[in-house]
Amino acid sequence: MDDRAPDPYSHAGMISERPATVAVARDIVLEGRLAVPAGARAGVVICHPHPLYGGDMDNPVVVRVQEVCAKLGLATLRFNFRGVGGSGGTHGGGVAEQDDARIALDVLAQATGEVPLAIAGYSFGAWVAALVGCRDARVSALALVAPPLAMYDFGGVEGKRVPTLAVAGSADPYCPMSDFRRFTARFAWVTPAVIEGADHFFFGKLYPLGEAVGGWARGWITAGAPSRASE
């Protein structure tokens, strides 16, 4: 599926994910997968693509983001939005999903303690991640993978001047390169990454996608993201 073999690391040497629950309401519990390595310096919540078009936490792009962050020693939480897989509830049109992501941040914060948090998302998940991350003081970095700029407003990034990755394929019809260049030029703190030849689904391009995400994560950690205790 990819055009280059993944880095030769052993999954057995990484902290395994374990089942986790995200209780967003008395009668709605989401399923997730949580990994918290000893001494984790930061944590990342990962949001999946559109629930009504087959998006879930096992999407290859979501899994790739999780694997890259886990390899760097970050705590990770990926989860299914309400109405997806084993998660309760029904699709909330993007509004209720913001509550899902916000409470997922709560769960990761409780699991990791006082470490910096980031939120990442793919496609529809990038929009949700941007909306939630831009309003949550705990979030000190954002990763927007294939943000569908032709469909959703990402202007809220204006109010969140933190290390932000925007990565898209050069052949993505939902994130036209003209829109992508305008968006990334507008915000100096947004680092653009274009994956040549990739479409919206990154078929055959998961390796370079992972490289872009890894560069963002390393830069964010090295820069010394402020801890929540100092905010």
KAGI-V63423 format. One line per field, one symbol per residue. ss: DSSP state (H for helix, E for strand, C for the rest). phi: phi as a letter, one per 20 degrees, with the letter a starting at -180 (. if undefined). psi: psi as a letter, one per 20 degrees, with the letter a starting at -180 (. if undefined). Layout:
# KAGI-V63423
ss: ???
phi: ???
psi: ???
This chain:
# KAGI-V63423
ss: CECCCCCCCCHHHCCCCEEEEEEEECCEEEEEEEECCCCCCEEEEEECCCHHHCCCCCCHHHHHHHHHHHHCCCEEEEECCCCCCCCCCCCCCCCHHHHHHHHHHHHHHHHHCCCEEEEEEECHHHHHHHHHHCCCCCEEEEEEECCCCCCCCCHHHHHCCCEEEEEEECCCCCCCHHHHHHHHHHCCCEEEEEECCCCCCCCECHHHHHHHHHHHHHHHHHCCCCCHHHC
phi: .debffgfdeffeefffcgbcceebgdcceebcdccffmgeaccecdefgfecnfbfeggfffffffffffenefcbdbeggndleefncgdmneffffgfffffgfffffdnecfccccbdlgffffffffffddffedaccddlffffdcedffggececgcdccbefdefecggfffffffffcfeeeebdefneefdlfmcffffffffffffffffffmgffffee
psi: hrjqqrqmqphhiqpqqqqqqooirhjopqqrpppnqpkpirqppppraphikjprijphgghggggghhhjjqqqoqrprpjpcjprarpjjighhhgghghhhgghghhhbmqqqrpqqpchhhgggggghiioihpjqqooplpmhihqpjiihhjnmroppopqqikoiimqhggghgghhhohipoqppopiqahikpjkhghghggggggggggghimpqqhhi.
